[in-house]
Amino acid sequence: MTRAKEFHVEQPSMTWTGHTRSGTLDCMVRDSLKAEGFRPTLTLFSGLPGAGKTTLARRLEREGRGIRLATDEWQDRLGIPHSDSDFHERLQAALYRHALILLRQGVDVILEDGLWMKAEQIEKFADARSCGALIDLHVFDVDQDTLWSRLQERNTDGNAGAVPITSEHLRAAWAIFQPVSADELSHADSYQTHTGGLA
């Protein structure tokens, strides 16, 4: 069997190294994995801005845990102001559709956009199952004062892709955020709770 060649794909603030032949997806390898019962993993995050979702998502990406999709970073790279919420919603929906395509092709996906509402959690869980994917859920349990302290640092740093968040934005987000329940955690294949914020 011909040895697979390594390739390198670069996308906005995202790097993935995989293996293929002649620059195309190796269907033989993919089919073999499916035959062996391999299932892709959808990594999800439940947490508010400043909790450390991006920090963890990037670390998982570096560890080869999947393709990372982050709407804020894509919007920044495309040069669209973060204030354009209509574009953000369209882009987020398009990236999510792409995530489902990747899962159906057997590719692990790290969906960085945080789940705030129960309806979002239910949708993502159901879609993952429809794609035959496992669910790895990361829950961020961080108090509001810590979130605001971290966001102030982030706002000052002005890192690419980071959306400036005001204290009013955070309070509004805190008011509508719906934490994952114990029952919902039981529907994930694996989960981990993070407290104190990830730096």
PyRosetta script that sets phi, psi and omega in degrees:
from pyrosetta import init, pose_from_sequence

init()
pose = pose_from_sequence("MTRAKEFHVEQPSMTWTGHTRSGTLDCMVRDSLKAEGFRPTLTLFSGLPGAGKTTLARRLEREGRGIRLATDEWQDRLGIPHSDSDFHERLQAALYRHALILLRQGVDVILEDGLWMKAEQIEKFADARSCGALIDLHVFDVDQDTLWSRLQERNTDGNAGAVPITSEHLRAAWAIFQPVSADELSHADSYQTHTGGLA")
pose.set_psi(1, 133.9)
pose.set_omega(1, -177.8)
pose.set_phi(2, -63.2)
pose.set_psi(2, 132.5)
pose.set_omega(2, -179.4)
pose.set_phi(3, -68.2)
pose.set_psi(3, 134.9)
pose.set_omega(3, -179.4)
pose.set_phi(4, -69.5)
pose.set_psi(4, 143.8)
pose.set_omega(4, 178.6)
pose.set_phi(5, -99.2)
pose.set_psi(5, 146.0)
pose.set_omega(5, -179.5)
pose.set_phi(6, -80.3)
pose.set_psi(6, 142.6)
pose.set_omega(6, 175.5)
pose.set_phi(7, -134.5)
pose.set_psi(7, 165.6)
pose.set_omega(7, -173.4)
pose.set_phi(8, -136.4)
pose.set_psi(8, 121.6)
pose.set_omega(8, -179.7)
pose.set_phi(9, -113.9)
pose.set_psi(9, 128.8)
pose.set_omega(9, 178.2)
pose.set_phi(10, -114.2)
pose.set_psi(10, 131.6)
pose.set_omega(10, 175.7)
pose.set_phi(11, -134.0)
pose.set_psi(11, 174.4)
pose.set_omega(11, -176.9)
pose.set_phi(12, -49.2)
pose.set_psi(12, 114.6)
pose.set_omega(12, 178.2)
pose.set_phi(13, 49.4)
pose.set_psi(13, 38.2)
pose.set_omega(13, -174.6)
pose.set_phi(14, -149.8)
pose.set_psi(14, 131.6)
pose.set_omega(14, 178.5)
pose.set_phi(15, -132.3)
pose.set_psi(15, 135.1)
pose.set_omega(15, 179.3)
pose.set_phi(16, -136.1)
pose.set_psi(16, 130.6)
pose.set_omega(16, 176.4)
pose.set_phi(17, -111.9)
pose.set_psi(17, 127.7)
pose.set_omega(17, 179.9)
pose.set_phi(18, -140.6)
pose.set_psi(18, -168.0)
pose.set_omega(18, -179.9)
pose.set_phi(19, -131.7)
pose.set_psi(19, 140.4)
pose.set_omega(19, 179.9)
pose.set_phi(20, -158.0)
pose.set_psi(20, -178.5)
pose.set_omega(20, 174.2)
pose.set_phi(21, -123.3)
pose.set_psi(21, 134.7)
pose.set_omega(21, 176.7)
pose.set_phi(22, 57.5)
pose.set_psi(22, 28.6)
pose.set_omega(22, 175.3)
pose.set_phi(23, 74.2)
pose.set_psi(23, 9.0)
pose.set_omega(23, 178.8)
pose.set_phi(24, -120.0)
pose.set_psi(24, 160.7)
pose.set_omega(24, -180.0)
pose.set_phi(25, -61.7)
pose.set_psi(25, 130.1)
pose.set_omega(25, -178.2)
pose.set_phi(26, -78.3)
pose.set_psi(26, 97.0)
pose.set_omega(26, -175.4)
pose.set_phi(27, -64.6)
pose.set_psi(27, -33.0)
pose.set_omega(27, -179.4)
pose.set_phi(28, -64.1)
pose.set_psi(28, -42.9)
pose.set_omega(28, 178.9)
pose.set_phi(29, -65.4)
pose.set_psi(29, -44.7)
pose.set_omega(29, -179.5)
pose.set_phi(30, -60.3)
pose.set_psi(30, -46.6)
pose.set_omega(30, -179.3)
pose.set_phi(31, -64.6)
pose.set_psi(31, -35.6)
pose.set_omega(31, 178.9)
pose.set_phi(32, -65.5)
pose.set_psi(32, -41.2)
pose.set_omega(32, 178.8)
pose.set_phi(33, -63.9)
pose.set_psi(33, -40.7)
pose.set_omega(33, 178.5)
pose.set_phi(34, -63.4)
pose.set_psi(34, -41.7)
pose.set_omega(34, -179.4)
pose.set_phi(35, -63.0)
pose.set_psi(35, -29.4)
pose.set_omega(35, -179.6)
pose.set_phi(36, -87.1)
pose.set_psi(36, 5.5)
pose.set_omega(36, 178.1)
pose.set_phi(37, 84.5)
pose.set_psi(37, 15.4)
pose.set_omega(37, 178.6)
pose.set_phi(38, -64.8)
pose.set_psi(38, 137.1)
pose.set_omega(38, 176.4)
pose.set_phi(39, -127.3)
pose.set_psi(39, 133.2)
pose.set_omega(39, 178.0)
pose.set_phi(40, -69.3)
pose.set_psi(40, 164.5)
pose.set_omega(40, -179.5)
pose.set_phi(41, -119.6)
pose.set_psi(41, 133.2)
pose.set_omega(41, 171.8)
pose.set_phi(42, -102.6)
pose.set_psi(42, 116.4)
pose.set_omega(42, 178.1)
pose.set_phi(43, -94.1)
pose.set_psi(43, 125.1)
pose.set_omega(43, -177.1)
pose.set_phi(44, -120.4)
pose.set_psi(44, 157.0)
pose.set_omega(44, -178.9)
pose.set_phi(45, -130.3)
pose.set_psi(45, 134.6)
pose.set_omega(45, 174.3)
pose.set_phi(46, -119.4)
pose.set_psi(46, 110.2)
pose.set_omega(46, -177.5)
pose.set_phi(47, 176.5)
pose.set_psi(47, 159.6)
pose.set_omega(47, -178.2)
pose.set_phi(48, -89.8)
pose.set_psi(48, 168.2)
pose.set_omega(48, 177.9)
pose.set_phi(49, -55.7)
pose.set_psi(49, 137.4)
pose.set_omega(49, 178.8)
pose.set_phi(50, 91.9)
pose.set_psi(50, -3.8)
pose.set_omega(50, -177.0)
pose.set_phi(51, -77.5)
pose.set_psi(51, -22.7)
pose.set_omega(51, -180.0)
pose.set_phi(52, 114.1)
pose.set_psi(52, 17.8)
pose.set_omega(52, -178.7)
pose.set_phi(53, -61.8)
pose.set_psi(53, -46.5)
pose.set_omega(53, -178.4)
pose.set_phi(54, -65.2)
pose.set_psi(54, -41.0)
pose.set_omega(54, 178.2)
pose.set_phi(55, -57.2)
pose.set_psi(55, -47.6)
pose.set_omega(55, -179.1)
pose.set_phi(56, -70.0)
pose.set_psi(56, -42.3)
pose.set_omega(56, -178.9)
pose.set_phi(57, -59.8)
pose.set_psi(57, -42.0)
pose.set_omega(57, 179.2)
pose.set_phi(58, -66.6)
pose.set_psi(58, -37.2)
pose.set_omega(58, 178.5)
pose.set_phi(59, -65.4)
pose.set_psi(59, -43.6)
pose.set_omega(59, 178.4)
pose.set_phi(60, -63.2)
pose.set_psi(60, -37.9)
pose.set_omega(60, 177.4)
pose.set_phi(61, -62.1)
pose.set_psi(61, -45.6)
pose.set_omega(61, 179.5)
pose.set_phi(62, -62.3)
pose.set_psi(62, -30.3)
pose.set_omega(62, 179.9)
pose.set_phi(63, -80.5)
pose.set_psi(63, 0.2)
pose.set_omega(63, 178.4)
pose.set_phi(64, 79.9)
pose.set_psi(64, 27.1)
pose.set_omega(64, -176.0)
pose.set_phi(65, -86.3)
pose.set_psi(65, 0.6)
pose.set_omega(65, 176.6)
pose.set_phi(66, 148.0)
pose.set_psi(66, 177.2)
pose.set_omega(66, 174.9)
pose.set_phi(67, -81.2)
pose.set_psi(67, 125.0)
pose.set_omega(67, -178.7)
pose.set_phi(68, -92.9)
pose.set_psi(68, 129.5)
pose.set_omega(68, 177.0)
pose.set_phi(69, -119.7)
pose.set_psi(69, 121.3)
pose.set_omega(69, -177.2)
pose.set_phi(70, -134.2)
pose.set_psi(70, 110.6)
pose.set_omega(70, -174.7)
pose.set_phi(71, -59.5)
pose.set_psi(71, -43.3)
pose.set_omega(71, -177.6)
pose.set_phi(72, -59.5)
pose.set_psi(72, -42.3)
pose.set_omega(72, -178.5)
pose.set_phi(73, -68.2)
pose.set_psi(73, -41.2)
pose.set_omega(73, 177.9)
pose.set_phi(74, -62.8)
pose.set_psi(74, -43.0)
pose.set_omega(74, -179.3)
pose.set_phi(75, -63.6)
pose.set_psi(75, -39.4)
pose.set_omega(75, 178.2)
pose.set_phi(76, -63.6)
pose.set_psi(76, -45.2)
pose.set_omega(76, -179.5)
pose.set_phi(77, -65.9)
pose.set_psi(77, -29.9)
pose.set_omega(77, 178.3)
pose.set_phi(78, -79.8)
pose.set_psi(78, -5.7)
pose.set_omega(78, 176.5)
pose.set_phi(79, 77.1)
pose.set_psi(79, 21.9)
pose.set_omega(79, 178.9)
pose.set_phi(80, -97.1)
pose.set_psi(80, 126.7)
pose.set_omega(80, -179.2)
pose.set_phi(81, -56.2)
pose.set_psi(81, 142.7)
pose.set_omega(81, 178.9)
pose.set_phi(82, -64.9)
pose.set_psi(82, -18.1)
pose.set_omega(82, 178.7)
pose.set_phi(83, -71.4)
pose.set_psi(83, -14.6)
pose.set_omega(83, 179.2)
pose.set_phi(84, -81.6)
pose.set_psi(84, 84.1)
pose.set_omega(84, -175.4)
pose.set_phi(85, -69.6)
pose.set_psi(85, -31.6)
pose.set_omega(85, 178.9)
pose.set_phi(86, -63.3)
pose.set_psi(86, -44.6)
pose.set_omega(86, 177.9)
pose.set_phi(87, -64.1)
pose.set_psi(87, -40.4)
pose.set_omega(87, -179.5)
pose.set_phi(88, -57.7)
pose.set_psi(88, -44.5)
pose.set_omega(88, -178.9)
pose.set_phi(89, -65.7)
pose.set_psi(89, -40.7)
pose.set_omega(89, 179.0)
pose.set_phi(90, -65.9)
pose.set_psi(90, -42.3)
pose.set_omega(90, 179.8)
pose.set_phi(91, -65.9)
pose.set_psi(91, -43.1)
pose.set_omega(91, 179.5)
pose.set_phi(92, -59.8)
pose.set_psi(92, -42.6)
pose.set_omega(92, 179.2)
pose.set_phi(93, -65.1)
pose.set_psi(93, -40.0)
pose.set_omega(93, -179.9)
pose.set_phi(94, -66.4)
pose.set_psi(94, -42.9)
pose.set_omega(94, 178.9)
pose.set_phi(95, -65.8)
pose.set_psi(95, -34.5)
pose.set_omega(95, 178.4)
pose.set_phi(96, -67.3)
pose.set_psi(96, -41.1)
pose.set_omega(96, 175.7)
pose.set_phi(97, -60.5)
pose.set_psi(97, -39.3)
pose.set_omega(97, 177.7)
pose.set_phi(98, -64.1)
pose.set_psi(98, -39.2)
pose.set_omega(98, 178.7)
pose.set_phi(99, -60.0)
pose.set_psi(99, -41.4)
pose.set_omega(99, -179.4)
pose.set_phi(100, -67.1)
pose.set_psi(100, -37.0)
pose.set_omega(100, 176.6)
pose.set_phi(101, -62.7)
pose.set_psi(101, -44.4)
pose.set_omega(101, 179.0)
pose.set_phi(102, -60.7)
pose.set_psi(102, -44.1)
pose.set_omega(102, 179.9)
pose.set_phi(103, -61.0)
pose.set_psi(103, -41.9)
pose.set_omega(103, -179.7)
pose.set_phi(104, -65.5)
pose.set_psi(104, -24.3)
pose.set_omega(104, 177.6)
pose.set_phi(105, -88.7)
pose.set_psi(105, 3.9)
pose.set_omega(105, 177.5)
pose.set_phi(106, 85.7)
pose.set_psi(106, 18.9)
pose.set_omega(106, -178.1)
pose.set_phi(107, -100.4)
pose.set_psi(107, 131.2)
pose.set_omega(107, 176.1)
pose.set_phi(108, -68.0)
pose.set_psi(108, 140.2)
pose.set_omega(108, -177.4)
pose.set_phi(109, -128.5)
pose.set_psi(109, 136.0)
pose.set_omega(109, 173.3)
pose.set_phi(110, -109.0)
pose.set_psi(110, 105.3)
pose.set_omega(110, -177.2)
pose.set_phi(111, -94.2)
pose.set_psi(111, 100.4)
pose.set_omega(111, -170.0)
pose.set_phi(112, -72.6)
pose.set_psi(112, -29.8)
pose.set_omega(112, -178.1)
pose.set_phi(113, -56.9)
pose.set_psi(113, 125.4)
pose.set_omega(113, -173.8)
pose.set_phi(114, -72.9)
pose.set_psi(114, 144.3)
pose.set_omega(114, 175.1)
pose.set_phi(115, -85.7)
pose.set_psi(115, 119.9)
pose.set_omega(115, -179.4)
pose.set_phi(116, -104.1)
pose.set_psi(116, -35.2)
pose.set_omega(116, -172.4)
pose.set_phi(117, -113.6)
pose.set_psi(117, 151.2)
pose.set_omega(117, -180.0)
pose.set_phi(118, -60.5)
pose.set_psi(118, -35.5)
pose.set_omega(118, 179.5)
pose.set_phi(119, -60.7)
pose.set_psi(119, -38.9)
pose.set_omega(119, 177.6)
pose.set_phi(120, -66.0)
pose.set_psi(120, -41.7)
pose.set_omega(120, -179.9)
pose.set_phi(121, -62.4)
pose.set_psi(121, -44.5)
pose.set_omega(121, -180.0)
pose.set_phi(122, -63.0)
pose.set_psi(122, -43.8)
pose.set_omega(122, -179.8)
pose.set_phi(123, -61.2)
pose.set_psi(123, -49.2)
pose.set_omega(123, -176.3)
pose.set_phi(124, -65.4)
pose.set_psi(124, -39.8)
pose.set_omega(124, 178.5)
pose.set_phi(125, -62.8)
pose.set_psi(125, -46.2)
pose.set_omega(125, -178.4)
pose.set_phi(126, -64.5)
pose.set_psi(126, -41.9)
pose.set_omega(126, -179.6)
pose.set_phi(127, -66.8)
pose.set_psi(127, -38.4)
pose.set_omega(127, 178.1)
pose.set_phi(128, -60.8)
pose.set_psi(128, -44.9)
pose.set_omega(128, -179.6)
pose.set_phi(129, -64.8)
pose.set_psi(129, -37.9)
pose.set_omega(129, -179.9)
pose.set_phi(130, -66.0)
pose.set_psi(130, -24.0)
pose.set_omega(130, 177.3)
pose.set_phi(131, -91.0)
pose.set_psi(131, 1.6)
pose.set_omega(131, -178.6)
pose.set_phi(132, 73.2)
pose.set_psi(132, 23.9)
pose.set_omega(132, -174.6)
pose.set_phi(133, -97.7)
pose.set_psi(133, 152.5)
pose.set_omega(133, 169.5)
pose.set_phi(134, -81.5)
pose.set_psi(134, 158.1)
pose.set_omega(134, -179.5)
pose.set_phi(135, -119.2)
pose.set_psi(135, 122.7)
pose.set_omega(135, 175.3)
pose.set_phi(136, -114.1)
pose.set_psi(136, 111.9)
pose.set_omega(136, -173.0)
pose.set_phi(137, -108.8)
pose.set_psi(137, 133.0)
pose.set_omega(137, 176.1)
pose.set_phi(138, -116.4)
pose.set_psi(138, 120.1)
pose.set_omega(138, -177.2)
pose.set_phi(139, -107.3)
pose.set_psi(139, 128.9)
pose.set_omega(139, -178.8)
pose.set_phi(140, -107.3)
pose.set_psi(140, 113.1)
pose.set_omega(140, -179.6)
pose.set_phi(141, -109.0)
pose.set_psi(141, 89.0)
pose.set_omega(141, -173.4)
pose.set_phi(142, -127.3)
pose.set_psi(142, 133.0)
pose.set_omega(142, -177.5)
pose.set_phi(143, -70.7)
pose.set_psi(143, 160.0)
pose.set_omega(143, -173.0)
pose.set_phi(144, -64.1)
pose.set_psi(144, -38.2)
pose.set_omega(144, -179.7)
pose.set_phi(145, -63.5)
pose.set_psi(145, -41.2)
pose.set_omega(145, 178.9)
pose.set_phi(146, -66.4)
pose.set_psi(146, -41.4)
pose.set_omega(146, 177.5)
pose.set_phi(147, -58.2)
pose.set_psi(147, -46.5)
pose.set_omega(147, -177.2)
pose.set_phi(148, -66.1)
pose.set_psi(148, -39.1)
pose.set_omega(148, 177.9)
pose.set_phi(149, -60.6)
pose.set_psi(149, -44.1)
pose.set_omega(149, 179.9)
pose.set_phi(150, -68.4)
pose.set_psi(150, -37.5)
pose.set_omega(150, 180.0)
pose.set_phi(151, -67.6)
pose.set_psi(151, -36.0)
pose.set_omega(151, 177.0)
pose.set_phi(152, -61.1)
pose.set_psi(152, -41.8)
pose.set_omega(152, 177.3)
pose.set_phi(153, -64.4)
pose.set_psi(153, -42.5)
pose.set_omega(153, -179.3)
pose.set_phi(154, -65.0)
pose.set_psi(154, -41.2)
pose.set_omega(154, 179.0)
pose.set_phi(155, -62.1)
pose.set_psi(155, -38.0)
pose.set_omega(155, -179.8)
pose.set_phi(156, -70.5)
pose.set_psi(156, -40.6)
pose.set_omega(156, -178.6)
pose.set_phi(157, -65.6)
pose.set_psi(157, -34.7)
pose.set_omega(157, 179.3)
pose.set_phi(158, 62.9)
pose.set_psi(158, 39.6)
pose.set_omega(158, 179.9)
pose.set_phi(159, -63.9)
pose.set_psi(159, 144.7)
pose.set_omega(159, 180.0)
pose.set_phi(160, -58.8)
pose.set_psi(160, 134.2)
pose.set_omega(160, 177.2)
pose.set_phi(161, 87.5)
pose.set_psi(161, -13.7)
pose.set_omega(161, -178.5)
pose.set_phi(162, -84.0)
pose.set_psi(162, 126.3)
pose.set_omega(162, -179.0)
pose.set_phi(163, -83.2)
pose.set_psi(163, 126.2)
pose.set_omega(163, 177.0)
pose.set_phi(164, -62.4)
pose.set_psi(164, 129.8)
pose.set_omega(164, -178.6)
pose.set_phi(165, -120.4)
pose.set_psi(165, 126.9)
pose.set_omega(165, 177.2)
pose.set_phi(166, -89.5)
pose.set_psi(166, 167.5)
pose.set_omega(166, 177.6)
pose.set_phi(167, -63.3)
pose.set_psi(167, -32.8)
pose.set_omega(167, 177.3)
pose.set_phi(168, -65.6)
pose.set_psi(168, -41.8)
pose.set_omega(168, 177.9)
pose.set_phi(169, -60.8)
pose.set_psi(169, -43.1)
pose.set_omega(169, -178.0)
pose.set_phi(170, -65.4)
pose.set_psi(170, -43.2)
pose.set_omega(170, 180.0)
pose.set_phi(171, -62.5)
pose.set_psi(171, -39.5)
pose.set_omega(171, 179.3)
pose.set_phi(172, -65.7)
pose.set_psi(172, -41.7)
pose.set_omega(172, 178.9)
pose.set_phi(173, -65.6)
pose.set_psi(173, -41.1)
pose.set_omega(173, 179.9)
pose.set_phi(174, -61.3)
pose.set_psi(174, -35.9)
pose.set_omega(174, -176.5)
pose.set_phi(175, -69.5)
pose.set_psi(175, -30.7)
pose.set_omega(175, -176.0)
pose.set_phi(176, -102.4)
pose.set_psi(176, -10.8)
pose.set_omega(176, -176.3)
pose.set_phi(177, -64.4)
pose.set_psi(177, 135.1)
pose.set_omega(177, 179.7)
pose.set_phi(178, -117.1)
pose.set_psi(178, 105.1)
pose.set_omega(178, -178.2)
pose.set_phi(179, -61.7)
pose.set_psi(179, 154.0)
pose.set_omega(179, 177.4)
pose.set_phi(180, -70.6)
pose.set_psi(180, 133.2)
pose.set_omega(180, -179.4)
pose.set_phi(181, -84.8)
pose.set_psi(181, 166.1)
pose.set_omega(181, 178.0)
pose.set_phi(182, -60.9)
pose.set_psi(182, -36.9)
pose.set_omega(182, 178.8)
pose.set_phi(183, -64.9)
pose.set_psi(183, -41.1)
pose.set_omega(183, 179.5)
pose.set_phi(184, -67.2)
pose.set_psi(184, -36.7)
pose.set_omega(184, 177.0)
pose.set_phi(185, -60.6)
pose.set_psi(185, -34.5)
pose.set_omega(185, -177.7)
pose.set_phi(186, -67.4)
pose.set_psi(186, -16.4)
pose.set_omega(186, -179.7)
pose.set_phi(187, -89.2)
pose.set_psi(187, -8.1)
pose.set_omega(187, 176.0)
pose.set_phi(188, -85.5)
pose.set_psi(188, 149.8)
pose.set_omega(188, 178.2)
pose.set_phi(189, -74.3)
pose.set_psi(189, -30.0)
pose.set_omega(189, 175.2)
pose.set_phi(190, -154.1)
pose.set_psi(190, 150.1)
pose.set_omega(190, 177.8)
pose.set_phi(191, -152.6)
pose.set_psi(191, 158.6)
pose.set_omega(191, 178.6)
pose.set_phi(192, -145.8)
pose.set_psi(192, 138.9)
pose.set_omega(192, 178.5)
pose.set_phi(193, -103.3)
pose.set_psi(193, 132.7)
pose.set_omega(193, -179.6)
pose.set_phi(194, -116.7)
pose.set_psi(194, 129.9)
pose.set_omega(194, 179.6)
pose.set_phi(195, -121.1)
pose.set_psi(195, 155.4)
pose.set_omega(195, 175.3)
pose.set_phi(196, 83.4)
pose.set_psi(196, -9.4)
pose.set_omega(196, -178.7)
pose.set_phi(197, 83.9)
pose.set_psi(197, 140.7)
pose.set_omega(197, 179.3)
pose.set_phi(198, -99.0)
pose.set_psi(198, 132.2)
pose.set_omega(198, -179.6)
pose.set_phi(199, -105.2)
pose.dump_pdb("model.pdb")
